[in-house]
């Protein structure tokens, strides 16, 4: 690993006081655990044993479901760290495979490690030729997320018997295969929907150049990779690589905790990501801009948004976790301007509309008072549109990037000492015990 010891993170855990929980006259002393940074957690594992009760937290919003050293978020401060490194430093200076290596192995690679990792990903980017056959089974108008989810799941049929998740080398191989093959499947899902021939990975390109080439090369034209656009693509991948214990990552961990095939685990993560509440907001930004149509309609639209009765929201603004600013949005705002300038899109009505909408919203007291700022989705949708990527592919690209986070979190979970199957409890509100009655005794 490249970093010297002085740059290694301090992961020593601080000692913390315990918490006392009382129910009537019964009391339980529960340990409070501290991480390196961030809020402490009350370790409630003895709650049922000591007090005979469980905790209740639907949606797990207040529950730390695991211990992790991969990603740290402080929503109030707008902080996102991967293995301790701020997201803006990574997005502006590193490549996506470098960030993938960091997330997987905990340290930035040195030059040799990076080179080996890249070569290895290139080797694994090809798909088994039989996987081509799967595509023909999909309707030609199938959503690319359906194709991605189904085909990644199908990889488990190609890589099953040889997989031993208790073996670190086997886990590593699965992780690298997934990071390398998911982009190929994603690009082929697009090609299939377009009725165009599949484009094979090209080792001469960087990770993001190769992805764009697999998306846009055609047999009758030579695709020239624009470095500004490839860099924008790379940044979008970096910014979506991991976001700690979100719904899809928690899904991957839960499925993985059963010992399931890693390719099946990632297919489950893709299914979770597909939901509009998770991966679909950047699509909604473009739909909103199309609905607004032109500059003159912005004030009326903003009034509609501010009227709570209308139920209309300014898509791409606000975030559940980031309450001051989304650190990813700042980077993509800059990237967006680079792309607009490179492609000379300043006069495109959609881009003009987006810039004006943002300007009005960030100066409006309604948004300022509620701490509503543009989030990562406001810009990512616009950039992807400028790159020529159709909206149906937006969540697919998110999945390409997030595969890195999923496999890193999956590996960490499997490697945890005493790892056991995820099994939440419930508050039962159905009928109490009653006896079966035959039809003749039912009303
Ligand atoms: N437009 C207008 N008003 C908003 C918006 C918005 N986008 N977001 C929040 N508000 C208002 C709410 O109406 C509420 O107002 P009130 O205090 O008068 O009742 C106040 O701001 C607080 O809103 P909450 O719903 O409590 O904020 P929450 O944290 O629950 O919601 C969310 C976060 C869901 C992201 C929300 O901001 C939203 O719907 N944004 C638009 C959709 C979007 O861009 N989602 C992508 C998020 S980024 C990502 O997931 C990768």
Boltz pocket constraint, residues with backbone or C-beta under 6 A from the ligand:
constraints:
  - pocket:
      binder: B
      contacts: [[A, 277], [A, 278], [A, 281], [A, 305], [A, 308], [A, 312], [A, 313], [A, 314], [A, 315], [A, 316], [A, 317], [A, 318], [A, 319], [A, 320], [A, 321], [A, 370], [A, 372], [A, 375], [A, 376], [A, 377]]
      max_distance: 6.0
